[in-house]
Amino acid sequence: MKTNENNEILNDLIRINNDRATGYEKAARETEAADQDLRSIFNSMASESHAYVSELSRYVMQSGEAPTDSTTVSGKIYRAWMDIKAAFTGKDRKSILESCEFGEDAAQKAYKETLQSDAGLRFSSDIREMITRQKEKLKASHDRIKLLRDAQPA
């Protein structure tokens, strides 16, 4: 596989994790003081994405290129949508968790598509293992958010 094709895909995953970190940092800031448990979870998930960005970036830098530090266009649209939704529905636990789950679904989809793509199938074993491991950890985070969301009163 060509190095720049690898880097393009890895940079896409970096952007997704940048979106995720930014989203969770925003959710943590907007979480009510009474919801300290959520704030802690959101900060942990933002840190998780920062770690994934660092890991993905190392592979991009190994090729002599600079990793991206941007977010995706869809991530910016998603955050704007969250702002609008919060203005109309409030910032209750269930609404915040629903928005977070939406973001988690997007991350799962991106990782799944990467691993199933022709390009993803041609990654070296160490890169493929890293992406698979990150996807599995992201799935656990997704499931945690979903469980918390489902536990909220209607």
C-alpha positions in Angstrom: 0.0 0.0 0.0 1.2 3.5 -0.8 2.4 5.5 2.3 0.3 8.5 1.4 -2.8 6.4 1.0 -2.1 4.9 4.5 -1.6 8.4 5.9 -4.8 9.7 4.3 -6.8 6.9 6.1 -4.9 7.4 9.4 -5.5 11.1 9.2 -9.2 10.5 8.7 -9.2 8.4 12.0 -7.2 11.2 13.6 -9.9 13.7 12.6 -12.6 11.5 13.9 -10.9 11.2 17.3 -10.3 15.0 17.3 -14.1 15.4 16.8 -14.8 12.9 19.5 -12.4 14.6 22.0 -13.8 18.0 21.2 -17.4 16.7 21.6 -16.7 15.1 25.0 -14.8 18.1 26.2 -17.8 20.2 25.3 -20.2 17.7 27.0 -18.1 17.8 30.1 -18.1 21.6 30.3 -21.9 21.7 29.8 -22.7 19.0 32.2 -24.5 20.2 35.3 -22.5 20.1 38.6 -24.9 17.5 39.9 -23.8 15.2 37.1 -20.2 14.9 38.2 -20.3 11.2 37.3 -21.0 12.1 33.6 -18.4 14.9 33.6 -15.8 12.3 34.8 -16.8 9.8 32.1 -16.7 12.5 29.4 -13.3 13.7 30.4 -12.0 10.1 30.4 -13.4 9.5 26.9 -11.8 12.8 25.6 -8.5 11.6 27.0 -9.0 8.2 25.4 -9.4 9.9 22.0 -6.3 12.1 22.6 -4.3 8.9 23.2 -5.7 7.4 20.0 -4.7 10.5 18.1 -1.1 10.2 19.5 -0.9 6.6 18.5 -2.2 7.1 15.0 0.0 10.2 14.6 3.1 8.1 15.3 2.5 6.0 12.3 1.9 9.0 10.1 5.2 10.6 11.3 7.1 7.4 10.7 6.6 8.1 7.0 8.0 11.6 7.3 4.7 13.3 7.0 2.9 15.5 9.5 -0.4 14.2 11.0 -3.4 16.4 10.7 -4.6 18.4 13.7 -8.0 19.2 12.2 -11.5 17.9 12.6 -13.9 16.6 10.0 -16.5 18.8 8.3 -19.2 16.5 9.5 -17.8 16.8 13.1 -18.2 20.6 12.9 -21.8 20.1 11.6 -22.5 17.6 14.3 -21.3 20.0 17.0 -23.5 22.8 15.6 -26.4 20.4 15.6 -25.7 19.6 19.3 -25.8 23.3 20.1 -29.1 23.7 18.3 -30.5 20.6 20.0 -29.4 21.7 23.4 -31.1 25.1 22.9 -34.4 23.4 22.3 -34.3 20.2 24.4 -32.2 21.4 27.3 -29.1 19.8 28.8 -30.6 17.0 30.7 -28.7 13.7 31.2 -30.7 11.7 28.6 -30.3 14.4 25.9 -26.6 14.7 26.5 -26.1 11.0 26.4 -28.2 10.6 23.3 -25.9 13.2 21.6 -22.8 11.3 22.8 -24.2 8.0 21.5 -24.7 9.6 18.1 -21.0 10.6 18.0 -20.0 7.1 19.2 -22.1 5.5 16.4 -20.2 7.7 13.9 -16.8 6.7 15.3 -17.8 3.0 15.1 -18.9 3.4 11.5 -15.7 5.1 10.5 -13.5 2.4 12.1 -15.6 -0.4 10.6 -15.4 1.1 7.1 -11.7 1.6 7.5 -11.1 -2.1 8.5 -13.4 -3.4 5.7 -12.1 -1.2 2.9 -9.6 -2.4 0.4 -7.1 0.0 1.7 -7.7 -1.1 5.3 -7.2 -4.7 4.3 -3.8 -3.9 3.0 -2.5 -2.2 6.1 0.5 -3.7 7.8 -0.4 -6.1 10.6 0.7 -3.7 13.4 -1.4 -0.8 12.0 -4.4 -3.1 11.5 -4.0 -4.5 15.0 -3.9 -0.9 16.4 -7.0 0.1 14.5 -8.8 -3.0 15.6 -7.9 -2.5 19.2 -9.0 1.1 19.1 -12.3 0.1 17.5 -12.9 -2.5 20.3 -12.2 0.1 23.0 -14.4 2.6 21.2 -17.2 -0.1 21.1 -16.9 -0.5 24.9 -17.2 3.2 25.3 -20.2 3.3 23.0 -21.8 0.5 25.0 -21.2 2.4 28.3 -22.8 5.5 26.9 -25.8 3.5 25.6 -26.2 1.8 29.0 -26.2 5.1 30.8 -28.6 6.6 28.3 -31.0 3.6 28.6 -30.9 4.0 32.4 -32.3 7.5 32.3 -36.0 8.1 32.9 -38.0 8.9 29.8 
